[in-house]
Amino acid sequence: MTAAKTNRAIPESAPDPFADALQVYFPPHHALPPPELHARVLRDVEKPLIERILALTGGNQLKAARILGLNRNTLRTKIRDLGIEVRKG
């Protein structure tokens, strides 16, 4: 499948399930969430996202970095820092 065909299948905006999933981070009764919410959400989403892309690319870090829009060295740092196991093939 070409890149053009692949990109058309990806929605431009986040689907509703993402918005619904964010409710986990908000306490009941409209109280404010604890500080550093942005960092917490990123930490919780980043690892499974990188793992999924690495699985789809057969562990190819250069391809994964391109898909994620990251520099290859940045991806490698994130893999190390997040404790992600990279499986080739």
N, C-alpha and C positions, 0 to 999 in steps of 0.2 A: 504494500500500500504506500502511495506517495505521501509526502509531507502535506501537500495541499489537501488531499482527501482526509487525512488524519485530523488536520486542524479544523475542518468543517464540522466534524463530529463532536467537538468540544464546545460546550456552551460558553458564551461570552461572559456571563455573570454566574455567580454562585447559585446553585439551585436551592429551593426552600429547605431541604434537609439540613443544610449547613446552618441556616438561621435557627432552625429548631434545635439543633445540637448545641448551639451556644447557650441555650437556657440552663444547661448544667452549671455554668459559671456564675449564675445570678441567684442570690438567695431569695427565698420566698418573701412575699409581702413588700415587694419593691424596695427592699434595703439595697444599699450600694454594695457591690462586690469588694473583696479585699484589694489592697493596692497591688500594683504590678500585674494587672489583669492581662495586658497585651503580651508581656513576656511569658506568662503562664500558658495562654492559648497557643502561642507560637511553639513553645516547648512541647506541648501535648500533641500538636498536629504535625510538627516537622519530622519527627522520627518515623512515624508510620508512612508519611508521604515519601520520604527518601527511600525507605525500605521497599515500598511498592514500586517506585520507579526503577530502582536497582534490580528488582525481580523481573520487571518487564524488559529490561535491557540486558538481561543475562549477566548482571554484574559489571557491565561496561560503564565505568565511571565517566568517561568522556561523553558518551551518549546521554547518560543520566544528567550530567551537568548542563548539557545543552537544553534538554527538555525542561529542567528546573530553572533555567536562566541564571545559573551560577557559574563562576569560574571553577575550573576543575580543582584547583588547590583549595578553594573555599569548601567545595563539596567534600574533599578528603578530610579537611579539618572537622567538618560537621560529623562525618562518619566516625572519626576517632572520638570526638567529644561526646557524641550520643551513644557510643558503644554499639554501633551497628556492625553486624557481621556481613561481609560481602562474599557472596557465593558466585563463582564464575560458572557460566554455562547454563 
